[in-house]
Amino acid sequence: MKIPIYFLSIYFLFTAAILAQSEKQYKVNTVAFYNVENLFDYEDDPLIFDEDRTPEGKDHWTQEIYEAKLANMAKVISEIGADVTGTAPAIMGVCEVENLRVLEDLVNQEPLVNKEYGIVHFDSPDRRGIDVALLYQKKIFTPTHYTNYELEIYDDQDRSKRIYTRDQLLVSGMLDGEKISIIVNHWPSRSGGEERSRPKRIKAAELNKHIMDSLLSEDPYAKIITMGDFNDDPISPSVKDILKTKGERDNMKMKELYNPMEDMYKKGMGTLAYRDAWNLFDQIILSSELTKKDYSSYRYYKAGIFNKNYLATPRGQYKGYPFRSFVNGYTGGYSDHFPVYVYLIKEKDSEN
């Protein structure tokens, strides 16, 4: 199948200084992440704690509500980056999905079905029964290797008691002919308080760093994207001290990591809100090779938070917060998180 190519004019992409050099065209693809807030089907799975999300459960989660939730999630995903690329994300990380079935139902919704998304998913041991997964447009990205890494953490008071949480998903493959590796994360929550729960996210960051270090030991020039709901901000110890992310793209050294969300956070932007304060837990972090400004191959151009008006609570006490899909009943909303995205661009070959 022929790969569709989407181009952006240099007038749209670059500053006047670069524009003065020459007019060029670029291929562009969107890579995004979305916490879809408890995307469960409506059937009881005896192996996980999903009783609330059933017709007879506390949330009265019916087939009708499930289908409405799917339609909302598909609408959002289909629009991320589409105003620039003309299509939905080439690569889409998601978290808080119950199983493979909900992912299959999601990609078969009308706004997404013609994108022909593939799915990479593993059932994780998370006690809530939620997983991470990767969606990808088959005509743009081809996985060549994927695996999941279990995060082993234990209770503070009882070191023999394991706390079961989400795996970290690694998918390597070819993006329009170029090798890239994606890690999808959903780190332990702040339940019990940020400070008390911090060691769990430190362990998650250490695992994430180990995965990336392994990739970089094989290829120091590896293009790596780690994305997810980190349940920490870009300046939190797990991100700054363990991953050692940089907030500036210029002068990146080999094997360093760049976090474009750090500058957004310092400007007061966020992907979720709590007690009148914004957090930016949803992040996309890139290896140094992706930050170079040589666009002969795919490189990072821009990051953003997808926070269109319809994704915000329209009225009441939480006006402006992400429009949750469930608050004491189904609301018709979307998620308690806004999605995030980056554009990867590549100079169009003169012969293409």
N, C-alpha and C positions, 0 to 999 in steps of 0.2 A: 504494500500500500504506500502510495506516495506521501511523503511527509509534508504537511502544509507549512508554509513559511510565512511568518508575519514580520513585517518591517516597520520600523519607526524612522521618521525623518530625523536627521541631525538637528533640525530646528526645534524639535520637541525635546530631544534628549539632553543636549549639552549647552554649556555656557557660551556666551558670545566669544570668549577667547578661543575655544576650540572651533566654534563655528567659522571663525575667520580663516581657519586653515583650509578647509574644504568641506563640501557637502557629501556626507556618506549616508549609507543606509545600514540598518542593523536588524538581525533576527532577534526576537525577544520572546522569552518564556517566563511564565509566572510559577514560582514555587511558594506554597502557602501552608498554613497550619490553622486548624480550627478545633477548639474544644466544643463539641456538639452537645454538651450538657445532658448526660444520661440518655443516650439513644438506645432504649431498650425495646424489644418486641413486647407483645402483650401476653405471651405464653409463659407459664411457670417452668423454670428449669430447676430441677431438684438439686443440682450440683452447685448452684450459686444462690446468693441472697438477692432474689429479684421479685419476691412475693408482693412488694408494694406496687410494682409496675405490672399488674395484672388487672383484669376487669373486677375481680373480687377483692383486690388489695386496697391498701390505704389511699393510693393515688387514683384508683378507678381508671386504670390505664387501658382503654378499650382499643379495638382495631381502628375505629374512626379517629381517635386521638393520635394513635401511632402513625397512621397514614398522613394526617395533617402535619405532624412533626417531620416526617420524611420530606414532604413537599417543601416545607420551610427550609430545611437544611440544604436541599438540592438547589433551591432558588439562590441562596447565599453563595454556595460554592460556584454555581454557574456564572456568577457576576464578578467574582474576585479577579481583577486584572483584565477583564474582558473589554473594558473601554480602551485599553491599550493594545492588547494582543488579538482581540477578536474572538477569543475562546476562553474557556475555563482554565484553571491552573493545569500545567503539564504534570506537576507533581503536587500532591495534596496530602499532608499528614493530618490525621485526626486522632482524637482521644475521647474517652468516655463512650465507647461503643460496646454493646453487650457481646456480640458474636459476629460470625461471618454472615449470618442471614441478614442482619440489619444493614450491613455494608452492601450486600448484593441488592437488597431492596432499594437502598439509597442510590446506587449508580444506575439503577433502572428507572429512576424517576424521569419524567419527560425532559426537564432541562438538561439532564446529564446523559441520557441513554445514547444519544448520537455521538458523544465524545468517546465512547468505547473504553471506559475506564477498566483497568485491571486492578486487582486487590492483592496486597500482601498483608497477612494477618496471622497471628498466633494467639491461642487462648492463654491468657496469663493467670497466675494464681491469686490475683487480687481478690480480697475478701468481699468487695462490693460487686465483683463480677464484671468489671469494666476493663477494656483493653485499649491499646494503641494500634494503629494500622496505617498503611500507606496506600493511597489511590494514585494511579498514574494513567495518563493517556497512552495507550498502547502504540499509537502511531508516532509518538514523540520520544517516549522513554521505554527502554527494554531492560528489565532486571536481569542481572547475570549471577547474582549471589545474594542470599538474604538469610538472616538468622536472628534469633532473639537471645538476649542476655538477661538472666534472672538477677534481680537486685535482692541480695540477702541482707536483711537488717533484723535486729532483735530488740525486744522490749528493754527499756532502761532499767526496770526494776527486776526483771527476770530474764537473764541472758540466755536461758534455754528456750525461751518462747519467741519463735520467729513471727515477724510481722509480714504478712503477705501483701505485696503491692504489685504495681505494674512492671512488666518487663521493659527493656529498652530494645527497640527494633532497629536493626541495621539492614539497609538495602543498598547494594551497589549495582550500578548498571550504566547503560549508555544513553545519555541525553542528546538526542539528535547527533549521535555518532561520537560523543565525548564522554569519557568515564567520569562518573561522579558518585559519591557515597552520601546517603541520607540516613540520619539517626532520628527516630521519633521517640519522644519522651513524654512521660507524665509523672513527675516526681512526687514523693509523698507530700501530703497536705500539711497545713499548719494547725491541724486539730490539736488542741491542748495548748496552743500558743506558739508564736513564731520562735521564741528562744528555746522552748522545751523540745520542739519538733525539729529544730535546725540540724542536729546530728544526722537525722534520716536523709535530709536533702544533701548534706555533705557527702554521705555515702553514695547517693545517686550521682552526684557530680564526679566523684572519684571513679565510679564505674564508667561514666560517660567519657571522662578523660582517658581512661585505660583503652577504651574502644578506639578513640581517635589516635592515641599514641601508637597503637598497633598498626593502624592504617598508614600513619606517617612514617613509621619505621620501615615499612615496605616501599613506600614512595613518598619522599619528603615534599614532593610537589602535588600531592593528592588534593583533589577538590572535594571538600567535605562540608556538609551542612548538617548541623545538629539543631533540631527544632523541637518545640513542645511547650506544654504548660509546666513550667519549672516550679510553680508555687513559690517562687522567689523573684525579686526584682533584679534588674541588670547590675545593681550595685551591691547585691547581697553577697555574703562570704562564699557561698557555694559557686557563684558565677565568677566573681572577681578574684577570689583567693585560690580556688581549686581549678577552675577552667582557665583562669588568668586572662580573661578577655580584655581586649583593648577597645576603647571608645572612639578612637580616631583611626581612620582608614590609611592615612599617609604614614609612610616609614614603617610599615609592617615588616617584621622579620620572618624568616622561614619558620614554619610550624606554629606561628602564633595564631590567635583567634580574634576575629573582629566581631563586635556586637553592635549592629546599627541601631538597636533598640535603646542603647544606653543614652544617647543624645535625646531621643524622644522622651524617655523617662525624666531626664533632668529638666525638660521643658514642661513637665506636668501632664504628659499624655499617659494613657493607660488602656488596658484591655478589660479590666473589671474594676468594680468599685465596691467599697465596704466602709460603712460608717463615715460617709462623706469624704473618703480619701480614695485616690486612684492607685491601683497597682498595675504593673506591666509584667505579669507572670508569663505571658505568651511571647516567646522570643524565637528568632531565627539567627543563628550564629554561624559564621563562615570561616573556613581556614584561609590562611594568608594568600594562597594561590588564587583564590576567587576575588581578592581585593585589588589585584594588579589592574592597571589601566591600559594594558595591552589587550585590545579587543579582537585579536586574531582568533581567539577561542572564547568560550563563554566565561564572562566575568560579572561580578555584582555591579548593578547600576544604582538601584534605589530600593528602599524598604518603606513599608507603610502599614498602618492599621486600617482595616476595612470596617469603617464605622458609619455607614450610610444612615440617614435619619430613621429609616424604618426599623433598624436594629436597636434603637434606643427606646426606653420606656417613655411613652408619650405624655404621661401626666402623673400626678400624685407625688407622694413622698420621694419616690425613686426616679423621678423624671430625669432623663438623660443617662441613667445607668443602662447597661445592656438589658434588653427586653427578654427576660427569662421566659422559658416555655412553661414553667410550672411553679406556681406560688399558691399553695392551698387549693390546688386545682389547676387544670390546664388553662393557660392564659391566651393561647394563640400566638405567643411570642416565639423566640428563636433560641437564645442561649444566654447564660450569664457571663459569657466571654465574647469579645469581638475577635474575629480572625486577624491574622497578620500575614504579610506576604513580602517577597522580594522579587525584583525583576532581574533576570540574568540576560545579558545581551552579548551578541557576537557580530562583528562586522560582516556584512554581506560580501561574500566573494564576488568579484567582478564578473565571474562567469555564471553565477547562479541568478 
